[in-house]
Amino acid sequence: MVSCPVCQQKLKLSFLMLPGALVVCPKCGTDLRVVSRDPDRVEAVPLEETLNANAKPESYA
Ligand SMILES: [Zn+2]
């Protein structure tokens, strides 16, 4: 069990979520990355990183 670093919502990570996996907080919608398992730790993904991953207008030209 981990807490969202933004809103403190308790999150239960699936055993399938390995370090590096991305999860979206169901409460505040922040993109979180699994940093480690046992103990479970997550960190908020920097906004610019999510923009780079999702918004590539040149790909659709
Ligand atoms: Zn949250």
PDB file of the backbone (N, CA, C, O) and the ligand in Angstrom, with CONECT records:
HET     ZN  A 101       1
ATOM      1  N   MET A   1       0.846  -1.199   0.000  1.00  0.00           N
ATOM      2  CA  MET A   1       0.000   0.000   0.000  1.00  0.00           C
ATOM      3  C   MET A   1       0.875   1.239   0.000  1.00  0.00           C
ATOM      4  O   MET A   1       1.817   1.344   0.785  1.00  0.00           O
ATOM      5  N   VAL A   2       0.562   2.175  -0.881  1.00  0.00           N
ATOM      6  CA  VAL A   2       1.301   3.434  -0.946  1.00  0.00           C
ATOM      7  C   VAL A   2       0.315   4.588  -0.879  1.00  0.00           C
ATOM      8  O   VAL A   2      -0.889   4.404  -1.056  1.00  0.00           O
ATOM      9  N   SER A   3       0.835   5.769  -0.623  1.00  0.00           N
ATOM     10  CA  SER A   3       0.011   6.968  -0.646  1.00  0.00           C
ATOM     11  C   SER A   3       0.424   7.835  -1.827  1.00  0.00           C
ATOM     12  O   SER A   3       1.610   7.976  -2.125  1.00  0.00           O
ATOM     13  N   CYS A   4      -0.558   8.405  -2.486  1.00  0.00           N
ATOM     14  CA  CYS A   4      -0.269   9.355  -3.557  1.00  0.00           C
ATOM     15  C   CYS A   4       0.504  10.530  -2.959  1.00  0.00           C
ATOM     16  O   CYS A   4       0.082  11.099  -1.952  1.00  0.00           O
ATOM     17  N   PRO A   5       1.633  10.899  -3.570  1.00  0.00           N
ATOM     18  CA  PRO A   5       2.434  12.008  -3.026  1.00  0.00           C
ATOM     19  C   PRO A   5       1.731  13.355  -3.161  1.00  0.00           C
ATOM     20  O   PRO A   5       2.126  14.323  -2.510  1.00  0.00           O
ATOM     21  N   VAL A   6       0.706  13.431  -3.987  1.00  0.00           N
ATOM     22  CA  VAL A   6       0.016  14.700  -4.215  1.00  0.00           C
ATOM     23  C   VAL A   6      -1.176  14.855  -3.268  1.00  0.00           C
ATOM     24  O   VAL A   6      -1.312  15.884  -2.606  1.00  0.00           O
ATOM     25  N   CYS A   7      -2.038  13.836  -3.201  1.00  0.00           N
ATOM     26  CA  CYS A   7      -3.278  13.987  -2.449  1.00  0.00           C
ATOM     27  C   CYS A   7      -3.382  13.005  -1.284  1.00  0.00           C
ATOM     28  O   CYS A   7      -4.369  13.012  -0.548  1.00  0.00           O
ATOM     29  N   GLN A   8      -2.369  12.165  -1.119  1.00  0.00           N
ATOM     30  CA  GLN A   8      -2.317  11.216  -0.001  1.00  0.00           C
ATOM     31  C   GLN A   8      -3.342  10.103  -0.121  1.00  0.00           C
ATOM     32  O   GLN A   8      -3.552   9.357   0.836  1.00  0.00           O
ATOM     33  N   GLN A   9      -3.986   9.975  -1.273  1.00  0.00           N
ATOM     34  CA  GLN A   9      -4.903   8.860  -1.492  1.00  0.00           C
ATOM     35  C   GLN A   9      -4.142   7.542  -1.362  1.00  0.00           C
ATOM     36  O   GLN A   9      -3.057   7.384  -1.922  1.00  0.00           O
ATOM     37  N   LYS A  10      -4.718   6.603  -0.620  1.00  0.00           N
ATOM     38  CA  LYS A  10      -4.094   5.294  -0.494  1.00  0.00           C
ATOM     39  C   LYS A  10      -4.290   4.503  -1.785  1.00  0.00           C
ATOM     40  O   LYS A  10      -5.401   4.416  -2.308  1.00  0.00           O
ATOM     41  N   LEU A  11      -3.211   3.936  -2.285  1.00  0.00           N
ATOM     42  CA  LEU A  11      -3.260   3.175  -3.520  1.00  0.00           C
ATOM     43  C   LEU A  11      -2.753   1.766  -3.257  1.00  0.00           C
ATOM     44  O   LEU A  11      -1.771   1.558  -2.543  1.00  0.00           O
ATOM     45  N   LYS A  12      -3.444   0.812  -3.848  1.00  0.00           N
ATOM     46  CA  LYS A  12      -3.002  -0.564  -3.759  1.00  0.00           C
ATOM     47  C   LYS A  12      -2.418  -0.938  -5.112  1.00  0.00           C
ATOM     48  O   LYS A  12      -3.119  -0.910  -6.123  1.00  0.00           O
ATOM     49  N   LEU A  13      -1.151  -1.285  -5.132  1.00  0.00           N
ATOM     50  CA  LEU A  13      -0.487  -1.606  -6.389  1.00  0.00           C
ATOM     51  C   LEU A  13      -0.691  -3.074  -6.726  1.00  0.00           C
ATOM     52  O   LEU A  13      -0.549  -3.946  -5.869  1.00  0.00           O
ATOM     53  N   SER A  14      -1.024  -3.335  -7.979  1.00  0.00           N
ATOM     54  CA  SER A  14      -1.111  -4.705  -8.448  1.00  0.00           C
ATOM     55  C   SER A  14       0.266  -5.353  -8.401  1.00  0.00           C
ATOM     56  O   SER A  14       1.284  -4.680  -8.562  1.00  0.00           O
ATOM     57  N   PHE A  15       0.291  -6.659  -8.182  1.00  0.00           N
ATOM     58  CA  PHE A  15       1.582  -7.356  -8.182  1.00  0.00           C
ATOM     59  C   PHE A  15       2.215  -7.333  -9.566  1.00  0.00           C
ATOM     60  O   PHE A  15       3.401  -7.622  -9.722  1.00  0.00           O
ATOM     61  N   LEU A  16       1.401  -6.980 -10.580  1.00  0.00           N
ATOM     62  CA  LEU A  16       1.932  -6.906 -11.939  1.00  0.00           C
ATOM     63  C   LEU A  16       2.721  -5.625 -12.175  1.00  0.00           C
ATOM     64  O   LEU A  16       3.463  -5.516 -13.151  1.00  0.00           O
ATOM     65  N   MET A  17       2.554  -4.651 -11.272  1.00  0.00           N
ATOM     66  CA  MET A  17       3.201  -3.362 -11.469  1.00  0.00           C
ATOM     67  C   MET A  17       4.619  -3.402 -10.937  1.00  0.00           C
ATOM     68  O   MET A  17       4.858  -3.367  -9.730  1.00  0.00           O
ATOM     69  N   LEU A  18       5.546  -3.475 -11.866  1.00  0.00           N
ATOM     70  CA  LEU A  18       6.952  -3.524 -11.505  1.00  0.00           C
ATOM     71  C   LEU A  18       7.512  -2.115 -11.472  1.00  0.00           C
ATOM     72  O   LEU A  18       6.893  -1.188 -11.996  1.00  0.00           O
ATOM     73  N   PRO A  19       8.682  -1.943 -10.858  1.00  0.00           N
ATOM     74  CA  PRO A  19       9.308  -0.612 -10.876  1.00  0.00           C
ATOM     75  C   PRO A  19       9.402  -0.074 -12.299  1.00  0.00           C
ATOM     76  O   PRO A  19       9.833  -0.775 -13.215  1.00  0.00           O
ATOM     77  N   GLY A  20       8.993   1.179 -12.471  1.00  0.00           N
ATOM     78  CA  GLY A  20       8.968   1.790 -13.791  1.00  0.00           C
ATOM     79  C   GLY A  20       7.578   1.836 -14.385  1.00  0.00           C
ATOM     80  O   GLY A  20       7.327   2.584 -15.330  1.00  0.00           O
ATOM     81  N   ALA A  21       6.656   1.030 -13.831  1.00  0.00           N
ATOM     82  CA  ALA A  21       5.282   1.036 -14.333  1.00  0.00           C
ATOM     83  C   ALA A  21       4.609   2.352 -13.970  1.00  0.00           C
ATOM     84  O   ALA A  21       4.939   2.981 -12.964  1.00  0.00           O
ATOM     85  N   LEU A  22       3.665   2.753 -14.805  1.00  0.00           N
ATOM     86  CA  LEU A  22       2.938   3.996 -14.560  1.00  0.00           C
ATOM     87  C   LEU A  22       1.536   3.666 -14.071  1.00  0.00           C
ATOM     88  O   LEU A  22       0.898   2.726 -14.544  1.00  0.00           O
ATOM     89  N   VAL A  23       1.073   4.464 -13.111  1.00  0.00           N
ATOM     90  CA  VAL A  23      -0.273   4.310 -12.595  1.00  0.00           C
ATOM     91  C   VAL A  23      -0.843   5.710 -12.408  1.00  0.00           C
ATOM     92  O   VAL A  23      -0.120   6.639 -12.050  1.00  0.00           O
ATOM     93  N   VAL A  24      -2.132   5.853 -12.650  1.00  0.00           N
ATOM     94  CA  VAL A  24      -2.772   7.152 -12.475  1.00  0.00           C
ATOM     95  C   VAL A  24      -3.559   7.138 -11.172  1.00  0.00           C
ATOM     96  O   VAL A  24      -4.363   6.238 -10.926  1.00  0.00           O
ATOM     97  N   CYS A  25      -3.319   8.138 -10.349  1.00  0.00           N
ATOM     98  CA  CYS A  25      -4.063   8.244  -9.101  1.00  0.00           C
ATOM     99  C   CYS A  25      -5.544   8.411  -9.417  1.00  0.00           C
ATOM    100  O   CYS A  25      -5.911   9.315 -10.167  1.00  0.00           O
ATOM    101  N   PRO A  26      -6.410   7.550  -8.856  1.00  0.00           N
ATOM    102  CA  PRO A  26      -7.840   7.637  -9.165  1.00  0.00           C
ATOM    103  C   PRO A  26      -8.500   8.868  -8.555  1.00  0.00           C
ATOM    104  O   PRO A  26      -9.598   9.249  -8.960  1.00  0.00           O
ATOM    105  N   LYS A  27      -7.849   9.480  -7.603  1.00  0.00           N
ATOM    106  CA  LYS A  27      -8.465  10.623  -6.932  1.00  0.00           C
ATOM    107  C   LYS A  27      -8.093  11.946  -7.594  1.00  0.00           C
ATOM    108  O   LYS A  27      -8.970  12.754  -7.899  1.00  0.00           O
ATOM    109  N   CYS A  28      -6.782  12.175  -7.820  1.00  0.00           N
ATOM    110  CA  CYS A  28      -6.362  13.477  -8.339  1.00  0.00           C
ATOM    111  C   CYS A  28      -5.888  13.399  -9.790  1.00  0.00           C
ATOM    112  O   CYS A  28      -5.642  14.430 -10.417  1.00  0.00           O
ATOM    113  N   GLY A  29      -5.757  12.178 -10.331  1.00  0.00           N
ATOM    114  CA  GLY A  29      -5.419  12.046 -11.736  1.00  0.00           C
ATOM    115  C   GLY A  29      -3.952  12.246 -12.056  1.00  0.00           C
ATOM    116  O   GLY A  29      -3.575  12.305 -13.226  1.00  0.00           O
ATOM    117  N   THR A  30      -3.113  12.351 -11.022  1.00  0.00           N
ATOM    118  CA  THR A  30      -1.680  12.531 -11.249  1.00  0.00           C
ATOM    119  C   THR A  30      -1.057  11.246 -11.778  1.00  0.00           C
ATOM    120  O   THR A  30      -1.373  10.152 -11.311  1.00  0.00           O
ATOM    121  N   ASP A  31      -0.174  11.391 -12.750  1.00  0.00           N
ATOM    122  CA  ASP A  31       0.581  10.241 -13.240  1.00  0.00           C
ATOM    123  C   ASP A  31       1.651   9.894 -12.225  1.00  0.00           C
ATOM    124  O   ASP A  31       2.444  10.748 -11.829  1.00  0.00           O
ATOM    125  N   LEU A  32       1.672   8.648 -11.808  1.00  0.00           N
ATOM    126  CA  LEU A  32       2.648   8.192 -10.827  1.00  0.00           C
ATOM    127  C   LEU A  32       3.461   7.059 -11.425  1.00  0.00           C
ATOM    128  O   LEU A  32       2.955   6.260 -12.213  1.00  0.00           O
ATOM    129  N   ARG A  33       4.733   7.002 -11.039  1.00  0.00           N
ATOM    130  CA  ARG A  33       5.587   5.918 -11.488  1.00  0.00           C
ATOM    131  C   ARG A  33       5.956   5.062 -10.289  1.00  0.00           C
ATOM    132  O   ARG A  33       6.307   5.584  -9.231  1.00  0.00           O
ATOM    133  N   VAL A  34       5.880   3.768 -10.452  1.00  0.00           N
ATOM    134  CA  VAL A  34       6.303   2.861  -9.390  1.00  0.00           C
ATOM    135  C   VAL A  34       7.827   2.906  -9.305  1.00  0.00           C
ATOM    136  O   VAL A  34       8.522   2.609 -10.277  1.00  0.00           O
ATOM    137  N   VAL A  35       8.336   3.279  -8.136  1.00  0.00           N
ATOM    138  CA  VAL A  35       9.778   3.399  -7.962  1.00  0.00           C
ATOM    139  C   VAL A  35      10.349   2.089  -7.438  1.00  0.00           C
ATOM    140  O   VAL A  35      11.407   1.640  -7.880  1.00  0.00           O
ATOM    141  N   SER A  36       9.647   1.487  -6.503  1.00  0.00           N
ATOM    142  CA  SER A  36      10.134   0.228  -5.959  1.00  0.00           C
ATOM    143  C   SER A  36       8.971  -0.569  -5.397  1.00  0.00           C
ATOM    144  O   SER A  36       7.913  -0.023  -5.084  1.00  0.00           O
ATOM    145  N   ARG A  37       9.186  -1.869  -5.274  1.00  0.00           N
ATOM    146  CA  ARG A  37       8.210  -2.753  -4.662  1.00  0.00           C
ATOM    147  C   ARG A  37       8.875  -3.362  -3.437  1.00  0.00           C
ATOM    148  O   ARG A  37      10.062  -3.688  -3.446  1.00  0.00           O
ATOM    149  N   ASP A  38       8.071  -3.509  -2.374  1.00  0.00           N
ATOM    150  CA  ASP A  38       8.529  -4.172  -1.164  1.00  0.00           C
ATOM    151  C   ASP A  38       9.812  -3.526  -0.624  1.00  0.00           C
ATOM    152  O   ASP A  38      10.875  -4.139  -0.720  1.00  0.00           O
ATOM    153  N   PRO A  39       9.755  -2.331  -0.068  1.00  0.00           N
ATOM    154  CA  PRO A  39       8.501  -1.578   0.173  1.00  0.00           C
ATOM    155  C   PRO A  39       8.013  -0.851  -1.068  1.00  0.00           C
ATOM    156  O   PRO A  39       8.805  -0.426  -1.908  1.00  0.00           O
ATOM    157  N   ASP A  40       6.693  -0.715  -1.171  1.00  0.00           N
ATOM    158  CA  ASP A  40       6.113  -0.010  -2.314  1.00  0.00           C
ATOM    159  C   ASP A  40       6.386   1.480  -2.208  1.00  0.00           C
ATOM    160  O   ASP A  40       6.180   2.100  -1.164  1.00  0.00           O
ATOM    161  N   ARG A  41       6.857   2.039  -3.320  1.00  0.00           N
ATOM    162  CA  ARG A  41       7.066   3.496  -3.367  1.00  0.00           C
ATOM    163  C   ARG A  41       6.679   3.995  -4.748  1.00  0.00           C
ATOM    164  O   ARG A  41       6.978   3.354  -5.756  1.00  0.00           O
ATOM    165  N   VAL A  42       6.015   5.136  -4.790  1.00  0.00           N
ATOM    166  CA  VAL A  42       5.691   5.759  -6.063  1.00  0.00           C
ATOM    167  C   VAL A  42       6.126   7.214  -6.018  1.00  0.00           C
ATOM    168  O   VAL A  42       6.263   7.802  -4.945  1.00  0.00           O
ATOM    169  N   GLU A  43       6.341   7.785  -7.200  1.00  0.00           N
ATOM    170  CA  GLU A  43       6.660   9.202  -7.292  1.00  0.00           C
ATOM    171  C   GLU A  43       5.823   9.799  -8.410  1.00  0.00           C
ATOM    172  O   GLU A  43       5.456   9.115  -9.365  1.00  0.00           O
ATOM    173  N   ALA A  44       5.527  11.085  -8.276  1.00  0.00           N
ATOM    174  CA  ALA A  44       4.789  11.771  -9.332  1.00  0.00           C
ATOM    175  C   ALA A  44       5.685  11.925 -10.545  1.00  0.00           C
ATOM    176  O   ALA A  44       6.856  12.280 -10.419  1.00  0.00           O
ATOM    177  N   VAL A  45       5.136  11.659 -11.719  1.00  0.00           N
ATOM    178  CA  VAL A  45       5.892  11.843 -12.959  1.00  0.00           C
ATOM    179  C   VAL A  45       5.884  13.319 -13.310  1.00  0.00           C
ATOM    180  O   VAL A  45       4.815  13.928 -13.351  1.00  0.00           O
ATOM    181  N   PRO A  46       7.045  13.912 -13.564  1.00  0.00           N
ATOM    182  CA  PRO A  46       7.088  15.331 -13.923  1.00  0.00           C
ATOM    183  C   PRO A  46       6.205  15.612 -15.135  1.00  0.00           C
ATOM    184  O   PRO A  46       6.154  14.829 -16.083  1.00  0.00           O
ATOM    185  N   LEU A  47       5.514  16.745 -15.081  1.00  0.00           N
ATOM    186  CA  LEU A  47       4.547  17.070 -16.130  1.00  0.00           C
ATOM    187  C   LEU A  47       5.188  17.074 -17.512  1.00  0.00           C
ATOM    188  O   LEU A  47       4.593  16.586 -18.474  1.00  0.00           O
ATOM    189  N   GLU A  48       6.390  17.620 -17.618  1.00  0.00           N
ATOM    190  CA  GLU A  48       7.015  17.696 -18.935  1.00  0.00           C
ATOM    191  C   GLU A  48       7.303  16.305 -19.498  1.00  0.00           C
ATOM    192  O   GLU A  48       7.346  16.108 -20.712  1.00  0.00           O
ATOM    193  N   GLU A  49       7.499  15.344 -18.589  1.00  0.00           N
ATOM    194  CA  GLU A  49       7.750  13.989 -19.055  1.00  0.00           C
ATOM    195  C   GLU A  49       6.489  13.380 -19.669  1.00  0.00           C
ATOM    196  O   GLU A  49       6.548  12.696 -20.691  1.00  0.00           O
ATOM    197  N   THR A  50       5.343  13.643 -19.023  1.00  0.00           N
ATOM    198  CA  THR A  50       4.095  13.117 -19.561  1.00  0.00           C
ATOM    199  C   THR A  50       3.750  13.813 -20.869  1.00  0.00           C
ATOM    200  O   THR A  50       3.192  13.193 -21.775  1.00  0.00           O
ATOM    201  N   LEU A  51       4.075  15.090 -20.973  1.00  0.00           N
ATOM    202  CA  LEU A  51       3.813  15.797 -22.222  1.00  0.00           C
ATOM    203  C   LEU A  51       4.659  15.213 -23.341  1.00  0.00           C
ATOM    204  O   LEU A  51       4.172  15.028 -24.457  1.00  0.00           O
ATOM    205  N   ASN A  52       5.917  14.924 -23.055  1.00  0.00           N
ATOM    206  CA  ASN A  52       6.780  14.353 -24.075  1.00  0.00           C
ATOM    207  C   ASN A  52       6.279  12.995 -24.539  1.00  0.00           C
ATOM    208  O   ASN A  52       6.400  12.634 -25.709  1.00  0.00           O
ATOM    209  N   ALA A  53       5.712  12.248 -23.591  1.00  0.00           N
ATOM    210  CA  ALA A  53       5.265  10.893 -23.928  1.00  0.00           C
ATOM    211  C   ALA A  53       3.980  10.921 -24.732  1.00  0.00           C
ATOM    212  O   ALA A  53       3.776  10.080 -25.608  1.00  0.00           O
ATOM    213  N   ASN A  54       3.115  11.874 -24.446  1.00  0.00           N
ATOM    214  CA  ASN A  54       1.767  11.837 -25.014  1.00  0.00           C
ATOM    215  C   ASN A  54       1.558  12.796 -26.162  1.00  0.00           C
ATOM    216  O   ASN A  54       0.685  12.572 -27.001  1.00  0.00           O
ATOM    217  N   ALA A  55       2.339  13.859 -26.219  1.00  0.00           N
ATOM    218  CA  ALA A  55       2.089  14.885 -27.216  1.00  0.00           C
ATOM    219  C   ALA A  55       3.265  14.994 -28.166  1.00  0.00           C
ATOM    220  O   ALA A  55       4.265  15.646 -27.863  1.00  0.00           O
ATOM    221  N   LYS A  56       3.139  14.358 -29.305  1.00  0.00           N
ATOM    222  CA  LYS A  56       4.178  14.453 -30.311  1.00  0.00           C
ATOM    223  C   LYS A  56       3.523  14.833 -31.627  1.00  0.00           C
ATOM    224  O   LYS A  56       3.324  13.988 -32.499  1.00  0.00           O
ATOM    225  N   PRO A  57       3.188  16.121 -31.765  1.00  0.00           N
ATOM    226  CA  PRO A  57       2.414  16.549 -32.948  1.00  0.00           C
ATOM    227  C   PRO A  57       3.104  16.215 -34.243  1.00  0.00           C
ATOM    228  O   PRO A  57       2.435  15.989 -35.251  1.00  0.00           O
ATOM    229  N   GLU A  58       4.436  16.176 -34.250  1.00  0.00           N
ATOM    230  CA  GLU A  58       5.118  15.890 -35.514  1.00  0.00           C
ATOM    231  C   GLU A  58       4.825  14.469 -36.013  1.00  0.00           C
ATOM    232  O   GLU A  58       4.932  14.189 -37.207  1.00  0.00           O
ATOM    233  N   SER A  59       4.452  13.572 -35.082  1.00  0.00           N
ATOM    234  CA  SER A  59       4.163  12.203 -35.475  1.00  0.00           C
ATOM    235  C   SER A  59       2.894  12.104 -36.306  1.00  0.00           C
ATOM    236  O   SER A  59       2.698  11.146 -37.054  1.00  0.00           O
ATOM    237  N   TYR A  60       2.029  13.116 -36.164  1.00  0.00           N
ATOM    238  CA  TYR A  60       0.726  13.033 -36.819  1.00  0.00           C
ATOM    239  C   TYR A  60       0.646  13.937 -38.042  1.00  0.00           C
ATOM    240  O   TYR A  60      -0.412  14.065 -38.659  1.00  0.00           O
ATOM    241  N   ALA A  61       1.775  14.566 -38.393  1.00  0.00           N
ATOM    242  CA  ALA A  61       1.740  15.507 -39.519  1.00  0.00           C
ATOM    243  C   ALA A  61       1.521  14.756 -40.844  1.00  0.00           C
ATOM    244  O   ALA A  61       1.463  15.378 -41.905  1.00  0.00           O
TER     245      ALA A  61
HETATM  246 ZN    ZN A 101      -3.548  11.607  -5.894  1.00  0.00          ZN2+
END
